[in-house]
Amino acid sequence: MDISTLADSVQGPVLRPGDEQYAEEVAAFNLARQHTPDVVVVARSAEDVSAAVRWAGERGLPVGVQATGHGAVVPITEGLLINTRGLDELTVDPERRTARVGAGVKWRRVLDAAAEHGLAGLCGSTSDVGVVGYTLGGGLPVLGRSYGFSSDHVRSFDVVTGDGRLHHVETGDGSELDWALRGGKGNVGVVTAMEIDLLEIETIYGGGIFWPGALAPTLLTVFAEWVETLPEDFSASIGLLRLPPLPDIPEPLRGQFTVHLRVAYIGDDAEGDRLVAPMREVAPPLIDMVGRMPYTALDRIHMDPDHPVPYEEGGILLRELGPDTIEAILDQAGPDAECPLLLVELRLMGGALAGDRADAVGGRDAAYALFAVGALMPPIADAVLPAVRRVVAGMAPWSTGGSLVNFHGIPGDDADRARPWPAPTFERLQRAKATYDPANLLRFGHAVPALDPA
Ligand SMILES: Cc1cc2nc3c(=O)[nH]c(=O)nc-3n(C[C@H](O)[C@H](O)[C@H](O)COP(=O)(O)OP(=O)(O)OC[C@H]3O[C@@H](n4cnc5c(N)ncnc54)[C@H](O)[C@@H]3O)c2cc1C
């Protein structure tokens, strides 16, 4: 393959298998995915992205995009991989309360830069993910019930569509591109930067509480009743957690099955304590870390891994959490289950996440997002993906039929690929795909099949 025209037209390195930097640039956070594209461009500018997409389009080569590899649902085994981590621009405008964020920027940098002005962006459970990749999938923040999806707070996108053209898209401009970028994942182009709202948040009431896993049946039952009493802007989730016996994990959790309640609330401490009391009263916890915390410390709430791991994941949206739903979850991941999964969690939806909006986000109608993930560590590695699939399939009777694209895991057959979006949204996204990526260059991951826009 002759890459000289590409190398001449971009600033960043162009790499082929065997080149020194190639392995580093294809490496994904999810170590279970080994990308082996024919060519990698480490983009340094929007013009690099544009030139790379044009070059691939002229040769009919598929294009993959990676910032961090947190969402590497499938391996990119051919064509061109655009690594965006060099698109590292970050400017905070404290007057307008916005940040302009390059496609390679992770949440950690945004949180720290915004905090200097008493501001905050709507980050999810870990600040290690890429802001753009996360937001293109809607982006479910820890404060989701207070503020909605992260994509509800995008002001503009700079995006290179399948023809290599760079567009500036303002939110609310009425274009299909704007609509499809807010929740449609990377289907209609490669985003090079975006401008997001920042909110006046410095501290929150939040954190996690751990109990012994034997209490899972009681805790899930109380949780289901408790969430009904919470105000709309109180965010909560509960996880059935099996941490491995690794030395860097603190003693009461190391190698143990525990239940992990996570909360995030913008109200005051007294009200937070009052609201959490019914859960605290269930039983003495192993660890209780809920209280006032700097927003920049939000990684403490979920305590997601901060270093690359091999894993498989899957998710499904639930419309209810009744006794039979709880029983089904316990059958798969409760104290008596032989469960190889690291985590089976329920995130409470609703509040500002609900309602109708003109965008491609799925899941606004759900009561809960269920997510299952397992680390591919011996001796249980082979059991993980089947267990993820069992949990997801087992929840079908209580599902809305949907999933959140950011938590969906490997897209399966046609029906499964459509699951992250309500049917009319999926069809509209397919038409947008046909308009903005007619040659289907962006065909990896959560790509939707194009539908003739006519
Ligand atoms: C530990 C962990 C915690 C998480 N917590 C949350 C959470 O709380 N809320 C939530 O919503 N999600 C969460 N996620 C899911 C995460 O948002 C997705 O995996 C997201 O895709 C990560 O984006 P990335 O750019 O970091 O990953 P990458 O793997 O680099 O990108 C994933 C995909 O996003 C698309 N993409 C990325 N950049 C671009 C671009 N510039 N233009 C077009 N398409 C692009 C591509 O399709 C790419 O394949 C979590 C994931 C992990 C591993």
The ligand as a MOL file (V3000), in Angstrom:
LIG
                    3D

  0  0  0     0  0            999 V3000
M  V30 BEGIN CTAB
M  V30 COUNTS 53 58 0 0 0
M  V30 BEGIN ATOM
M  V30 1 C -14.3680 2.4240 32.9150 0
M  V30 2 C -15.4050 3.0330 31.9960 0
M  V30 3 C -16.3780 3.8730 32.5330 0
M  V30 4 C -17.3420 4.4640 31.7000 0
M  V30 5 N -18.3100 5.2710 32.2440 0
M  V30 6 C -19.2250 5.8540 31.4420 0
M  V30 7 C -20.2240 6.7110 31.9560 0
M  V30 8 O -20.3190 6.9430 33.1600 0
M  V30 9 N -21.1180 7.2600 31.1020 0
M  V30 10 C -21.0660 7.0150 29.7490 0
M  V30 11 O -21.8870 7.5490 28.9950 0
M  V30 12 N -20.1470 6.2040 29.2350 0
M  V30 13 C -19.2320 5.6150 30.0530 0
M  V30 14 N -18.3020 4.7670 29.5190 0
M  V30 15 C -18.3710 4.4420 28.0980 0
M  V30 16 C -17.6020 5.4680 27.2810 0
M  V30 17 O -18.2800 6.6980 27.2700 0
M  V30 18 C -17.4920 4.9550 25.8540 0
M  V30 19 O -16.7100 3.7890 25.8610 0
M  V30 20 C -16.9110 5.9830 24.9100 0
M  V30 21 O -17.0050 5.4570 23.6120 0
M  V30 22 C -15.4710 6.2690 25.2300 0
M  V30 23 O -14.9790 7.2260 24.3280 0
M  V30 24 P -13.4000 7.2890 24.0440 0
M  V30 25 O -13.1890 8.2940 22.9940 0
M  V30 26 O -12.7080 7.4310 25.3440 0
M  V30 27 O -13.1130 5.8220 23.5190 0
M  V30 28 P -12.6000 5.3150 22.0920 0
M  V30 29 O -12.5460 3.8290 22.2380 0
M  V30 30 O -11.3660 5.9930 21.6970 0
M  V30 31 O -13.7590 5.6830 21.1080 0
M  V30 32 C -14.9250 4.8950 21.1110 0
M  V30 33 C -15.7320 5.1330 19.8780 0
M  V30 34 O -16.2650 6.4560 19.9130 0
M  V30 35 C -16.3110 6.9770 18.6030 0
M  V30 36 N -15.4160 8.1330 18.5650 0
M  V30 37 C -14.4460 8.4640 19.4190 0
M  V30 38 N -13.9000 9.6360 19.0560 0
M  V30 39 C -14.5530 10.0370 17.9520 0
M  V30 40 C -14.4600 11.1770 17.1030 0
M  V30 41 N -13.5710 12.1420 17.3310 0
M  V30 42 N -15.2990 11.2790 16.0550 0
M  V30 43 C -16.2030 10.3190 15.7940 0
M  V30 44 N -16.3270 9.2160 16.5540 0
M  V30 45 C -15.5150 9.0810 17.6280 0
M  V30 46 C -15.8270 5.9080 17.6740 0
M  V30 47 O -16.9430 5.1890 17.2290 0
M  V30 48 C -14.9690 5.0480 18.5730 0
M  V30 49 O -14.8880 3.7300 18.1420 0
M  V30 50 C -17.3270 4.1800 30.3170 0
M  V30 51 C -16.3570 3.3250 29.7910 0
M  V30 52 C -15.4030 2.7540 30.6050 0
M  V30 53 C -14.3680 1.8450 30.0160 0
M  V30 END ATOM
M  V30 BEGIN BOND
M  V30 1 1 1 2
M  V30 2 1 2 3
M  V30 3 2 2 52
M  V30 4 2 3 4
M  V30 5 1 4 5
M  V30 6 1 4 50
M  V30 7 2 5 6
M  V30 8 1 6 7
M  V30 9 1 6 13
M  V30 10 2 7 8
M  V30 11 1 7 9
M  V30 12 1 9 10
M  V30 13 2 10 11
M  V30 14 1 10 12
M  V30 15 2 12 13
M  V30 16 1 13 14
M  V30 17 1 14 15
M  V30 18 1 14 50
M  V30 19 1 15 16
M  V30 20 1 16 17
M  V30 21 1 16 18
M  V30 22 1 18 19
M  V30 23 1 18 20
M  V30 24 1 20 21
M  V30 25 1 20 22
M  V30 26 1 22 23
M  V30 27 1 23 24
M  V30 28 2 24 25
M  V30 29 1 24 26
M  V30 30 1 24 27
M  V30 31 1 27 28
M  V30 32 2 28 29
M  V30 33 1 28 30
M  V30 34 1 28 31
M  V30 35 1 31 32
M  V30 36 1 32 33
M  V30 37 1 33 34
M  V30 38 1 33 48
M  V30 39 1 34 35
M  V30 40 1 35 36
M  V30 41 1 35 46
M  V30 42 1 36 37
M  V30 43 1 36 45
M  V30 44 2 37 38
M  V30 45 1 38 39
M  V30 46 1 39 40
M  V30 47 2 39 45
M  V30 48 1 40 41
M  V30 49 2 40 42
M  V30 50 1 42 43
M  V30 51 2 43 44
M  V30 52 1 44 45
M  V30 53 1 46 47
M  V30 54 1 46 48
M  V30 55 1 48 49
M  V30 56 2 50 51
M  V30 57 1 51 52
M  V30 58 1 52 53
M  V30 END BOND
M  V30 END CTAB
M  END
